[in-house]
Amino acid sequence: HFQRKTPEERKVSSENAAVVNEAYTVLRTEHSRAAHLLSLQGVELAGERETIPPDLIMKIMEVRLAVDDAQTVQDLEAIQEQNAQVHDGQVAEATEAFDSGDLER
């Protein structure tokens, strides 16, 4: 049916499809959703690349070593659970900061 539409209708349809695709791209990941919500509040993250804090690098190295040393599936599941708890805590902290308007945290 697309071919039967007028050129103007096809143009509008293509533009709408582009908007839907962009929305999907934004909503697809937690990071892109958060960046978009922050941009709506006037906080732009684009192009910002901060150095990874040394304590975070050390934590990553510790987790990698723990994975290498894991002997069982249960060991790996415990590491995964710890990582999930840290992730959930960070998401909760970011959510609280956003909800309270404290975007400088």
VEXKOLBA-635805 format. One line per field, with one value per atom (N, C-alpha, C): residue number from 1; atom name; y, x, z. Coordinates in steps of 0.2 Angstrom, whole numbers, plus 5000, padded with zeros to 4 digits. Example, Ala and Ser with C-alpha at 12.3 -4.5 7.8 and 13.67 -1.06 7.14 Angstrom:
2
resi: 1,1,1,2,2,2;
name: N,CA,C,N,CA,C;
Y: 4972,4978,4984,4989,4995,5000;
X: 5066,5062,5066,5064,5068,5064;
Z: 5039,5039,5039,5035,5036,5039;
//
This chain:
105
resi: 1,1,1,2,2,2,3,3,3,4,4,4,5,5,5,6,6,6,7,7,7,8,8,8,9,9,9,10,10,10,11,11,11,12,12,12,13,13,13,14,14,14,15,15,15,16,16,16,17,17,17,18,18,18,19,19,19,20,20,20,21,21,21,22,22,22,23,23,23,24,24,24,25,25,25,26,26,26,27,27,27,28,28,28,29,29,29,30,30,30,31,31,31,32,32,32,33,33,33,34,34,34,35,35,35,36,36,36,37,37,37,38,38,38,39,39,39,40,40,40,41,41,41,42,42,42,43,43,43,44,44,44,45,45,45,46,46,46,47,47,47,48,48,48,49,49,49,50,50,50,51,51,51,52,52,52,53,53,53,54,54,54,55,55,55,56,56,56,57,57,57,58,58,58,59,59,59,60,60,60,61,61,61,62,62,62,63,63,63,64,64,64,65,65,65,66,66,66,67,67,67,68,68,68,69,69,69,70,70,70,71,71,71,72,72,72,73,73,73,74,74,74,75,75,75,76,76,76,77,77,77,78,78,78,79,79,79,80,80,80,81,81,81,82,82,82,83,83,83,84,84,84,85,85,85,86,86,86,87,87,87,88,88,88,89,89,89,90,90,90,91,91,91,92,92,92,93,93,93,94,94,94,95,95,95,96,96,96,97,97,97,98,98,98,99,99,99,100,100,100,101,101,101,102,102,102,103,103,103,104,104,104,105,105,105;
name: N,CA,C,N,CA,C,N,CA,C,N,CA,C,N,CA,C,N,CA,C,N,CA,C,N,CA,C,N,CA,C,N,CA,C,N,CA,C,N,CA,C,N,CA,C,N,CA,C,N,CA,C,N,CA,C,N,CA,C,N,CA,C,N,CA,C,N,CA,C,N,CA,C,N,CA,C,N,CA,C,N,CA,C,N,CA,C,N,CA,C,N,CA,C,N,CA,C,N,CA,C,N,CA,C,N,CA,C,N,CA,C,N,CA,C,N,CA,C,N,CA,C,N,CA,C,N,CA,C,N,CA,C,N,CA,C,N,CA,C,N,CA,C,N,CA,C,N,CA,C,N,CA,C,N,CA,C,N,CA,C,N,CA,C,N,CA,C,N,CA,C,N,CA,C,N,CA,C,N,CA,C,N,CA,C,N,CA,C,N,CA,C,N,CA,C,N,CA,C,N,CA,C,N,CA,C,N,CA,C,N,CA,C,N,CA,C,N,CA,C,N,CA,C,N,CA,C,N,CA,C,N,CA,C,N,CA,C,N,CA,C,N,CA,C,N,CA,C,N,CA,C,N,CA,C,N,CA,C,N,CA,C,N,CA,C,N,CA,C,N,CA,C,N,CA,C,N,CA,C,N,CA,C,N,CA,C,N,CA,C,N,CA,C,N,CA,C,N,CA,C,N,CA,C,N,CA,C,N,CA,C,N,CA,C,N,CA,C,N,CA,C,N,CA,C,N,CA,C,N,CA,C,N,CA,C,N,CA,C,N,CA,C,N,CA,C,N,CA,C,N,CA,C,N,CA,C,N,CA,C,N,CA,C,N,CA,C;
Y: 4994,5000,5006,5006,5011,5015,5011,5013,5017,5016,5019,5026,5027,5034,5039,5045,5051,5052,5056,5057,5061,5065,5068,5063,5059,5054,5049,5047,5043,5047,5053,5057,5057,5059,5059,5052,5047,5040,5038,5040,5039,5043,5049,5053,5050,5048,5045,5038,5035,5028,5030,5036,5038,5040,5043,5045,5039,5034,5028,5024,5024,5021,5024,5031,5034,5033,5033,5032,5025,5020,5013,5013,5017,5017,5020,5025,5029,5024,5021,5017,5010,5008,5001,4999,5004,5002,5007,5005,5009,5016,5015,5021,5026,5024,5029,5032,5028,5030,5036,5034,5039,5045,5045,5050,5055,5052,5055,5059,5056,5059,5065,5064,5069,5075,5074,5079,5083,5080,5083,5088,5087,5091,5096,5096,5101,5099,5092,5089,5085,5088,5084,5080,5074,5069,5068,5070,5068,5071,5067,5068,5068,5068,5068,5061,5061,5055,5056,5054,5055,5049,5050,5045,5040,5033,5028,5029,5030,5030,5024,5025,5019,5014,5016,5011,5007,5010,5006,5001,5003,4999,4993,4994,4989,4984,4987,4982,4978,4980,4976,4971,4973,4968,4962,4964,4959,4954,4957,4953,4948,4951,4946,4941,4942,4937,4932,4934,4930,4925,4928,4924,4919,4921,4916,4911,4912,4908,4903,4905,4901,4894,4890,4882,4879,4882,4879,4885,4882,4886,4891,4888,4891,4897,4896,4902,4908,4906,4911,4914,4910,4913,4918,4917,4921,4928,4927,4933,4937,4934,4937,4941,4937,4940,4946,4946,4952,4958,4956,4962,4964,4960,4962,4967,4965,4970,4976,4977,4983,4987,4984,4987,4990,4986,4988,4994,4994,4999,5006,5005,5011,5014,5009,5012,5015,5012,5015,5022,5023,5029,5034,5032,5037,5039,5034,5036,5041,5040,5044,5051,5051,5058,5061,5058,5060,5063,5059,5060,5067,5067,5073,5079,5078,5084,5086,5081,5082,5078,5082,5078,5079,5083,5084,5078,5073,5068,5064;
X: 5004,5000,5004,5011,5015,5016,5016,5018,5012,5006,5000,4999,5003,5002,5005,5003,5006,5013,5017,5024,5024,5019,5019,5018,5013,5011,5017,5021,5027,5032,5033,5038,5036,5030,5028,5029,5027,5028,5035,5039,5047,5049,5047,5049,5047,5041,5038,5042,5044,5048,5054,5057,5064,5063,5058,5057,5056,5052,5051,5058,5062,5068,5073,5073,5077,5075,5068,5065,5067,5067,5069,5077,5081,5088,5089,5085,5086,5084,5078,5075,5079,5083,5085,5090,5094,5098,5097,5100,5099,5103,5109,5113,5110,5108,5105,5098,5094,5088,5090,5095,5098,5100,5104,5107,5102,5097,5091,5087,5086,5082,5086,5093,5097,5097,5097,5097,5091,5085,5079,5079,5084,5084,5090,5093,5098,5105,5106,5113,5115,5120,5122,5129,5128,5134,5138,5135,5139,5146,5150,5157,5161,5158,5161,5164,5171,5174,5179,5177,5181,5185,5191,5195,5192,5193,5191,5194,5191,5194,5198,5204,5208,5205,5201,5198,5193,5190,5185,5189,5195,5200,5202,5204,5206,5200,5194,5188,5187,5188,5187,5192,5198,5204,5202,5200,5198,5193,5188,5182,5185,5189,5192,5196,5200,5204,5199,5194,5189,5186,5184,5182,5187,5193,5198,5199,5198,5199,5193,5188,5182,5182,5180,5181,5174,5169,5162,5157,5152,5147,5144,5144,5141,5146,5152,5157,5155,5154,5153,5146,5141,5135,5135,5139,5140,5143,5148,5151,5146,5142,5137,5132,5130,5125,5128,5134,5138,5138,5139,5139,5132,5127,5120,5118,5120,5119,5122,5128,5132,5128,5127,5123,5116,5112,5106,5107,5112,5113,5115,5119,5120,5114,5110,5104,5099,5099,5095,5097,5104,5107,5106,5106,5105,5098,5094,5086,5085,5087,5086,5089,5095,5097,5093,5091,5086,5080,5077,5070,5071,5077,5077,5080,5082,5084,5092,5095,5102,5106,5107,5110,5118,5120,5128,5131,5127,5131,5136;
Z: 5000,5000,5000,5002,5003,4996,4991,4984,4981,4984,4981,4984,4990,4993,4989,4990,4987,4989,4985,4988,4995,4996,5002,5008,5007,5012,5013,5008,5008,5012,5011,5015,5022,5024,5031,5034,5030,5033,5034,5030,5031,5037,5037,5043,5050,5050,5056,5057,5052,5054,5056,5054,5057,5064,5066,5073,5077,5075,5079,5080,5074,5075,5080,5080,5084,5092,5093,5099,5102,5097,5099,5101,5097,5099,5106,5107,5114,5119,5118,5124,5125,5120,5120,5126,5128,5134,5139,5145,5151,5150,5148,5147,5142,5137,5132,5135,5138,5142,5147,5151,5156,5153,5148,5144,5141,5139,5136,5141,5147,5152,5155,5156,5158,5153,5147,5142,5142,5144,5145,5151,5155,5161,5160,5154,5152,5154,5156,5157,5151,5148,5141,5143,5141,5142,5136,5130,5124,5124,5122,5121,5128,5134,5140,5141,5142,5144,5150,5155,5161,5162,5166,5167,5172,5171,5176,5182,5188,5194,5196,5199,5200,5205,5209,5214,5210,5204,5200,5196,5193,5190,5194,5200,5205,5206,5207,5208,5202,5196,5190,5190,5191,5191,5196,5202,5207,5205,5202,5199,5194,5189,5184,5187,5192,5196,5199,5202,5205,5200,5194,5189,5187,5186,5184,5189,5196,5201,5202,5200,5201,5199,5203,5202,5200,5202,5201,5198,5195,5193,5198,5204,5210,5212,5211,5212,5207,5201,5196,5197,5199,5201,5207,5212,5217,5215,5210,5208,5204,5200,5196,5201,5206,5211,5214,5216,5219,5214,5208,5202,5201,5202,5201,5206,5213,5218,5218,5216,5215,5209,5204,5198,5201,5204,5206,5211,5215,5220,5216,5211,5207,5203,5201,5197,5202,5208,5213,5215,5216,5218,5212,5206,5200,5200,5201,5201,5207,5212,5218,5216,5213,5212,5206,5202,5196,5199,5203,5206,5211,5214,5219,5215,5209,5205,5207,5210,5212,5207,5201,5195,5195,5200,5201,5204,5207,5211,5207;
//
